[in-house]
Amino acid sequence: MSSLQLNALHITHYKNLSSAEYRFDKPIHCFVGNNGKGKTNTLDAIYHLAMGRSYFSSINAHTIQHNKDFMRIEGHFVRGDNNERIACQLKREASKVFIRNGKKYNRLSEHIGLLPTVMISPADVDLINEGSQTRRSFIDRLIGQADKVYLQQLIQYQKVLQQRNALLKQMGRYAQNAFDTLSIYNEQLVQLGTPIHKARTDYLAAFEPLFQKRYATISKGSESVALVYESQLKDDDFSTLIQAAANVDLQAQFTTVGIHKDDLAFQIDGYPIKKFGSQGQRKSFLIALKLAQFDMLKESTLVTPLLLLDDIFDKLDEQRVAEIINLVHESSFGQLFITDTHPERTAAVIKQTEQPFELHHL
């Protein structure tokens, strides 16, 4: 088991941060200051270097400060015995460039998994409130950090899916005479989608007990929770499904079946937490979900991830804060980054960990 540590961070024109430079030599680092000072964006810069994208936006241009033409972030990491210097730079109307130890990546997917990282943020409520795409993305980031084969299969699946959908739109009213044209795409989707479905099934089966254990600790066992993987491939093989959906797909002009329709149902005592969970239960659910993600990533990558806590103490009651603090008491804990608007509150809570920490005032 190796550890991951961020030793230095350099930021230029990232969102509302004109420039910033940090040195990190403690287990716990807290960014404190009033709202709008860039605390969350500093955490997001760390996440961006680890995951190749912003936690809060999939649009690259949104990471560049207004009225600037470019952004650049650089981090100096230590993973086990290896030093990793990672840089990301982006110019408007240009492709993002990721550089590892002075060498540009050919594909950004090559970087995913090098720096396992978990973010806990108030924005995580979207996992409950938004559509299935948000939850699929959670699953894919969880597995993709640990499984390169899965990540490449997923990328290829999305490319073939786009090509098939484009063909369906082009076929229009002549579609009835062109079934054979789709056969190559059908075969490719089946070849890629079937192992993706199996990987999701197996990974979530291992993930759920970790999640339930975390939730039980937070809630003191007051209710039961479950994650239900919903997929069209559960009861039918993909080849049968996609052939049976041919006419429907041609009329709809897009692919109506496949692993791109998968979802993850969140349940509490057997009911959807979105409809029946209280605000406190939802918070506990999401915290447990992310702490289980931390546990699973550590287990599957053999690297202790970075843990980023955005505005966490302002959104949680003392019981939930205590569970997170318990995490840093464990010998398995790695490096922790926190944002808060109240330096005194942050210092008081972190002192309970008996770990060295540093406050960074923004």
Number of C-alpha atoms within 10 A of each C-alpha: 10 14 20 21 23 24 15 15 22 18 22 19 20 26 20 17 19 15 13 15 12 12 12 17 15 15 17 20 20 23 25 23 18 13 11 10 16 21 25 21 22 24 21 22 27 26 23 21 25 23 22 18 20 20 17 16 10 10 9 16 19 14 25 23 17 14 7 13 13 19 23 20 23 23 24 19 19 17 18 13 9 9 14 18 19 22 23 21 18 20 16 14 10 11 10 16 17 23 18 15 11 11 11 14 13 11 10 15 16 12 20 20 22 16 26 25 25 24 20 18 20 15 10 18 14 12 19 20 13 11 11 17 15 17 20 19 14 17 17 17 18 25 23 19 23 21 17 16 12 20 21 14 18 20 13 16 23 15 12 18 20 14 13 23 19 14 18 22 16 12 17 13 10 10 17 13 9 12 15 10 14 16 14 11 18 20 14 14 24 20 15 20 23 17 15 20 21 13 15 21 17 11 16 21 14 12 19 19 14 20 25 20 14 23 26 18 15 21 18 10 13 10 12 13 22 20 19 15 15 14 19 17 20 13 8 10 13 23 17 11 17 21 15 12 13 18 14 14 19 23 15 14 19 17 21 17 20 22 23 19 15 20 20 21 17 22 19 19 13 13 14 15 21 18 11 14 17 11 11 12 18 18 19 22 27 22 25 25 22 21 22 22 25 22 19 23 23 22 13 14 18 14 21 25 27 25 23 24 21 25 20 19 20 15 13 16 13 10 14 21 17 15 19 17 16 13 14 20 13 10 7 13 18 19 20 20 22 24 28 22 19 15 17 11 12 19 14 10 14 20 12 13 17 9 12 12 19 16 16 15 13 15
